[in-house]
């Protein structure tokens, strides 16, 4: 997995892994035992409680319509989704997460560079008590791009003590269009249920400091973009 760290700056750890590159499943780079992957329907099912966490790695360049369905069916399971992608053509990424495993946690980080038209829909469903789903999405919206971000979390009835968080953060270049819509549907009393949407913009003190250090405007912009994308 070292190439993932070098090329995509992915922090790998001891886990069962599924790796997707440019929207294509890479069996030769994956190492899993308790995961069932249905390529025809693009469904990842975790049916047995694994000894190790599950790490789903989704990297590279995407375009067109992409569906990724993740079903956490086992109890006491930790699933980590690391997504680092970019699109230079119109793209629609639909991620559907279903957590039915008691005491199971889904922790997702989605990082995207959008150069064209991008829509991301994230649908999170708590279908058992004591489940957690956390999704953090960061998008670097390049010049003249259009970004639409929708996030929906659903805590069903009689699914107490769940933890849910959907957050969107965008750093926008010139002449960009941004829409963000994080929503929580809460039908049971949760431990926590959060949602947020924010636009990141460097402050004047940071810009002045870097200018005094002798950096050009383009160099300063590159530093802020890199910091935004790498912030965890």
N, C-alpha and C positions, 0 to 999 in steps of 0.2 A: 504493500500500500504506500510505499515511500513516494512514488511518483505523484500520488494525489496530494501529498503535502507540498511537494516542490512546484507542481503546476497549478494547483487550485487552492493551496493553503488550507487543506483539510486536516483537522486534528483527528486522527484515527486513534482507536483504543481497542483493548481486548474485547471483542464482541463477535457475534454472528453478523455477517455483512451481506447486503445486496447492493450492487453497484450498477448505476445507469449512467451512460455517457452519450451525450447528444441525443437523448430520448430513447436510447437502445439499451436493453438489458445486457450486461456483460457477465455471463456465467463464469468465464475463466478468471474474473477478478473477484468473484463473490465466494463467500465461505459461510455456509449456513446448514443447519440441521433441523431446526424447529420451524422453518418457514416454508409455506407453499406459495409458489408464484404461478399464476395463471396468465400466460403471455397473451392469449387470445382476448381476454377481458381486462388485462393489465391490473389484476387484483393480487395484492400481497396479503396473505392470511397467516396469522401467527396462532397456531392451534394448541401448542404445548408450551408450558412454562419453561423457558430456557434457563440454563445455568448462568449464561452470560447475557448482557444487554443485547438488543438488536440495533444495528446501525444501518440505516438506509441512506445511501449516498447517491445524489442526483446532480450531475455536473455537465458542463459543456454548453453547446449552442442548441437552441430549440427554434422551431417555427411550426405553424399550423396548430391544429387542435390536439392537445395532449391531456389524457385522463390518467390519474394515478389514484387508485383505490387501496386503502390500507385498513385492514380489519384486525384489531387487537382482540382476540377471542380468549386468550389465556389469562389466568390470574397472576398477580405479583410479577408483572412483566414491565420492563423499561424499554421503550422504543425511542430512538433518536433519529430524526430526519435532518440531514444536512444537504441543503440545496444551494448550489452556486452555479448560476446559469446566466446566459445573455441571449438576446434575440436581435437580429438585424433584419428580420422580416416579421410580418404580423404573426402574433402567437397568442394562444389561449391555453392557459394551464389551469386545469380543474383538479383539485386535490380533495378527495372525500375520505374522511377519517371516521371510523366507527370503533369506539372503545366499549367493549362489553365485558372486559376482564376486571374483576374486583381487585382493587389495590394496584391497578396497572396505570402507568404513566406514559404519556406521549409528549415528547419535547421536540418541537420542530423549529428550525431556523432556515428561512428562505431569503437568499440574497440574489438580486437580479440587476443586471445592467440592461436597460431598455433603450434601444436605438430607433425603434419604429413604433408600432402599435402593440400594446401588451394589455391583456386582461388576465387577472388571476382571481379565481374563486376558490376559497377554502371553506369546506363544510365540515364542521366538527360535531360529532354526536356522542353524548354521554348516555350510554344505554345500560349502565350498571352503577350501583352506588360506589362511592369511594374510588372514582376514576379521575384522572387528571389529563387535560389536554392544553398545552401551551404552544402557541404559534406566534413567532416573531418574524415579520417580513420587512426587509429593507430593499428599497429600489433606488438605484441611481438612474434618474431620467435624463437622458442625453438630449441635446438640442433638437427641437421640433418633434419630439416624441409625444405619444399619447398613452397615459397609464390609467387603468381602471382596476381598483383593488376592492374585492368584496370578501368579507369574512363573516361566517355565521356559526355560532355555537349554540347547540341545543341541549339543555339539561332536561330530560324527560321527567314525568311524574314518578314519585317514589324512588328517585335516584339521589338520595341525600349524600351530603358530605363530599361533593365533587369540587374540583378546582379547575377553573377555566380562564384562559387569557388569550385574547387576540389583539395583536398590536401591529400597526402599520407605521412605517417611517420612510419618508421620501426626501431625497436631495435632488432638486430640480435645476436643470440647465436653462438656457434662454428658450423662450417660445415653446414651453411645454404645457400640456394639459394633464391635470391630475384629478382623479376622483377616488375617494376612499370611503368605504362604508363597512365599519366593523359593528356587528350586532350580536347581542346575547338574548336568547330565548330561554327564560328560566321558569321551570315549572315545579322545581323542588328547591328547598333551602340549601344553598351551597356553602362550602367552606369559604370559597372566594370565586368571584366572577368579574373579570375586568375586560375592558376593551379601550383602545386608544388609536388615534390617528394624528400624526405630526409631520410638519415640514421642517427639515434641518437646514439651517442657514448659518454660516460662520459669522461671528460677531466682529465688530470693528477692531476691538483690542487684539484679537488673534491676527487679523489681517495686517494691522500696523506693526505688530511684533515681527512678523515674517518679512515684511517689506524692509524694516530696519536691519534685518539680518542679511539683506542683499538679494532676496529672491524676487524673480520677475512675477508678473501677474499670472502667467500660464503655469509657472512652477508652484505658486501658491494654490491655484485651483487644483492641480494634480495632487498636492499634499492633502487637501481637504477631502477630495474624492476617495483617496486611498484610506484615509482615516475613517471615513464614513462606512466604507465597505468592510473594513477589518474590525470595526468595533463590535465586541461581543457582550 
